[in-house]
Amino acid sequence: MATTPNHVHRVRRPLAAAALAVAALTAGCGGGSSGTAPPPDIPMQQEIGASEGRLDLVVWAGYAENGSNDRKVDWVTPFTKATGCRVEAKVADTSDSMVALMQTGKYDGVSASGDASLRLVYGGTVAPVNTRLLSGYGDIAGFLKNQPYNSVDGKMYGVPHGYGANMLMYRTDKLAQRPTSWDVVWKKDSPASGHVVAYDSPIYIADAALYLKAHRPDLKIKNVYELDEEQFDAAIDLLKQQRPNVNQYWANYLDELQSFKSADNYAGTAWQVTANLAMDQRSPVATTIPAEGATGWSDTWMISSRAQHPACMYQWMNWITKPKVQAQVAQYFGEAPANPKACAYTAKGFCSTYHVGDPAFYKRLAFWRTPVKDCGDDRGDDCVDYARWTQAWTQIKG
């Protein structure tokens, strides 16, 4: 890593906010055999037009740096000079906050993760994106396009920005062998028992489902975000069984970093950036993706259906996907850039570490999605929605 990224939270969702945020999405998920009603019919922009001189964004910290945090880290000022669009960025620390802020209509665009993007689409908060207006869209890795979390019925609702895996990180001085299974965090007799670390979010229920998908074939789990009652109950039981072995639930990756450095944690879910920082500080850690695979996140730049500065938003989407800018963001934040051409501008070894442009790696990840009642198959509307995931997570945490 060239510098230490300052993105400290992705998710810490209060129950009430989560229930409100999924209302629009779940309300449209009971239509007939297909289960899901289409999103609102919002027109797609046909030309970029003249710059309006301003751009209001909702972002993860570290996604719109203007030099104020680090004078060497600035891709916003050059954007303003090139386009005349002055950027005002509102940092959100949760997906729920992003959804709520975008619903105000005060912002032109957002860097949404997959557990927020469909809520924005089905709520009519964002518009489909005309990819023909994006000069570098053809350079974006094909496996990031037309995914369930950024497209509906063949329409793209944004441009991919970057992605990463929720890796298994472990201390090499505490575990004699490299773990090949997530057993190390789920088994009662694990050598990491009492020193397990887990992600503090309802979406972590999907990690339990991922493990059960491999080890409980009788449950017939196909998609870890589409769980019926039996599958969901099994995942919750596994999480409750794990609870006594968990030393730390983390939302701030710097807290997890400190615990691994002090050897309070032996193994658990982490981002590659956390491992890089730990190794930079000579902590004996390593990462792996076990045989069961892993969950992950993929972020998308989306434009508001009520954008006051749509031309500047399209110019931003063009700018932020340029190879050199992608390299800047990816190295600062600690993620794989969506544009593989960014690798020409990254430090040696960066792109191999983050598996940039590797579709085989991507396919091993179950990317975050908002759980809804529609199971997406012949089970109909029998799946457990996100509000119930949040309720269950609160109970697990106690």
N, C-alpha and C positions, 0 to 999 in steps of 0.2 A: 504493500500500500504506500502510495506517495505521501499521503497525509492521513490523519485519523478522521474518519467521517463523524458527523455530528448527528446522524439520524438515530435518535435514542428510543423511540417507541414506534411500533407498528400498531399494536392493538392492546387496548385495555377498555373493554366495552361495558358500560353500565347497563343493567337489565332494562330499565325503562326506555332508554334511547334505542337499544337494539330492537325492542318490540315495535316501536314506532317506525324505525327505519325499514323494517321488512314488510310493513303493512301493504304498501303499494304493490310490491312484488308478489306476495302471497295472495293478494286479492285477485290477481289475474291468473291464478294457477289452478283453476278448476274446470277448464273448458273442454268437455267431451273426452274422446278417447286419447287425443294427443295431450291433454292435460293443461296446456299453457296457452292463454290468450295472447295474441300478438301485442307488442308494445305500441304506444300511441304513434300515429302516423305523423311524423315530424319531417318537414322537407329538408333535403340535403342541399348545402350551399353549392352553387354552380360556378362561382368565380371568387377569387380571393378579394379583389377590390382594393381600394386605397386604404392605407394605414390610418387608423383612428387616433394614433398617438398614445394609446394607453392599453395595458393588459393587466387584468386582475386574475390571479391564479390561486388555487388551493393546492398545496404541495406537501409532500413529505419533506422533512428537514433534510437539506443536502441536495435537493433537486433543482433549486433556483438560486445558486450562489452568485452574489454580486461583489464579493471582495470584502464585505463588512466583517465576516467571521475569520477570513484568512485572505490577505491581500493577494496571495498567489493563486487563489481559487476564485475565478470570476468568468463565467460565460454569459452573464446577464448584461453587463455593460457593453460588450461587443455587439450583442443582439440589438440593444437600443440604438447604438451608433449606426448599425446596418439598416435598421427598419424604421427608426423613429418611434418605436413602441416602448414607452416607459413602463417597466414591470413593477407591479405591487403584488407581492407574494404573501399569502396567509398560510403559515405552517399549521398543519393539523397533526395530532399525535395518534389519532385512531381513524379507522375506516368509517365508524359511525359519525365522527365529527366532520369528516369530509362530505358525507351524504347530507348532513344537516346544513352545512355551510352552502353547498351547491343548491339546496332547495330554496335558499333565500333569493336566488336570482341575481345576487350581487357580483357573481364571479363568472369569468369567461371560460375557464377550463380547470381541469383537475388531473392529478396524477393518481388515478384510482387503481387499487389492488383488486384482485378477482373476487374478494369477498364483499366488495362495494359496487363494482361496475354494473352488475345486473339490476341492482336496486335502482341505480341511476337511470338505466335504460327503460325498465318497465314503469318507473315512476314518471317518465316523460321529462326527466331533468336534463338529459343530454340528447344530442341529435346525432344521427348517423354522420360519418365522416366521408367526404368525397375524396377517396385516395388518389384520384387523378390530379388533384391539386397539390399533392405532396411529392416534391421532386425526387426525394430519396426513398420513396416507399418500396421501390423495387429492390433496394439493397437490404431491407429488413429480412431477417431470417424467415423463410417460408413457414416453418413449423410454429411460429408465434402468431401467424395470421389466422383469421376465421376459427378462433377457438371458442368454446362455450362461454367463456367469461368476457369476451370482447366483441362478439358478433351474434346476431340473431337473424335467422332466415337469409343468410348470405350477405347481410349488410354489416360492414365494419363500423363499430361505434367508437373508434379511436385508432391511434397508432401505437404499436408496442414500443415500450421504452427500455425495459430491462427486466431481468428475472434472476431468481436464485433458489437454492434448495435449502430445506430445513435438514441440515446434516446431523449425523451422529458424531459428536465430539467426545473424546475420551482422553484421560491422562495415561500416557504410556508407562509411567512409573507405578501406576496402581493396577493396571490390567495387563497381565503377562502376555496376552495375545491380542492381536487386532480383532475386535468384534466383527463377526460376519452376519449377525442377526440383531434385531432390536430386542432380543431376549434380555440383553444386559440392562434394559430399563424397565422391563415388564415382569421378569421372573422374581419371585420372592427370594430365592436363594442366589441371586446375582452377586458377583463380586463387588458390584457397585451399590449394593443395598444400603440404604441410609444416606447415600451420597449421589442420588440421582437428581438431575435437574430437568424441569419440564417447562414448556412455553405456557405463559399465563394468559390463556385466551380460550373462549368456547371452541374456536376452530381447532384446537388441539384434540378434540374428540375425534377428528378425522385421522389423527395419528394412531389412536387406539383401533379405529376401524381398519386402517391399513394393515396393522399387525394381525388382526383377526381375519382379514381377507386371506392371508397366507396360511394361518394356523388353525382356522375354524372353517373349513370348506363347507361344512353343513349349513352355515349361515348364508351362503351364496351371495356374499357381498361383491358387487361388480363395480360400484362407484362409491367411494368413501364419503361423498357429500349427499348421497341419495340413500339414506338409511330408513328402513321401515321400523316398526316398533320393536320387533324381535332383535334386529341388528343393532338398533340404537341402545336397547337395554343391555345387550352384551358388551357394547363399548363402554357404557357407563359403569357396569360391574367391573370391567377391567381397570378403569381409571380409579375406582374406589379401592380396588385391591392394591393398586400401585401407590396410593396416597401415603401409607406409612414409610415407604422407601424414598419418598421425594424429600430432598433437603432444601430445594429452592424452586419456586415458580418465578420465572423472570418475564418481564415485559421490556425492561431496559437492558440491552445487551451488554452495557458496561458493568452492570451488577453481576451478570453471569461471568464476564471476563474476570472480575476480581475474585469470585468464588473459585474459579478454576485455578487461578494463579496461587491462591492460598491453600489449594488442595482440599477445600471443603466439598467440591464437586468432583466426581470421578467420571461420570458419563451422562450424556443427555442431548437433547435437541439444541442445535446452535446454527448460526449463520457462518459462512466461510470467513467473513470479515472478522468475527470474534476470534476464530482460530488464528488468523493471520496476526492479529494484534497480540494474542497470547504468545505465539511463537517469536514475534519480534522482541518480546520481553523475556525470552528464554524460558518460557514455561513448557514443560514436557507434554504437549498435547498433539493430537492428530485428528483428522476427520475421515469419515468414510460414509458411503451409502450402502447399508446392509442389503442382504438378499431380498428383503421384502420391498425394497424401494424406499421412497421418502415423499413427504408432502413438499410443496414449494409455493412460491408466489411469483406472479408476473404482473407488472404494472403497465398501465395504458394511459396515454394522454387522451382525454375526452373533452369535447366542446359542449358548453351549455346550450340548451335549446332556447335560452333567453339571453345569449351573449350580447353584450353591448358593444363589444369590440371583436367581432368575428374575424375580420381581416388580420388583426394582430395575433389572434389565436392560431390561425392557419400558418402565419409566418413563424410563430413559435414552434409549432409542430414540425415545420420544415427545418428550423434551426437546431432544435434539440435532437434530431435524428441524424445530423451531419456526423460523419465519422470522427472528426477531431473533437467535437463537443461530446459525443457519446463516450469517447475515451476519457475525457475529463470527468464527467459525471460518474462513470463506472468505477474509476480508480478512487475518487473521493468518497463515494458512498459504499463501495464494496459489493458489486453485483456484475452479472454478465450483461454487456450491452446488447441491445436488440439488433444493432447493425454490426455484423462481423467485420466490416471494413475498419471499424474502430481499432482493431488489433494492430494496424500499422502505426498507431500513435501511443500505444500502451507500453508500459515497462516490460522488459523481458520476462516471460513466464506467466504474465498476468492472465492472458487468455486461455492458456492450458489449465491453470488453476481453477478458473471459473467455467471451464467447458464451453467456451463461446462458440456458437455455431454448430454445436454437437447435437444432432437430433436424437441420437441413441440415448444420450444423457437426459435430454428433455423428456423422452418417453418413459423414463423411470420415475418421473415425478408426478404426483397428483396435485395439480395446482389449485390453490384456494378458490372456492366458489361459494356463493351464498346458498346454504341449504334451504330448500323450499318443499312444500307438501307434494308437489308433482314429482313422482319418482322417475319420470322419463321413460317408463316402460308399461307393461300390462298390469302393474300394481296400482296404477292410477294415482290418486291423491293420498296414498297411505304412508308417505314418508314424513319424517319429523322436520319441522321448519326451524329456522335459526332462533326464533324467540325461545323455543323449548330447549335448544342447545344451550342458550345462555342461562336459562333457569337451572338446568342440570349442572352446568359448570359452577354456578354459585353454590349449589348444594355439595358438590365434590370438594370445593375449597374449604367449605365450612365457615 
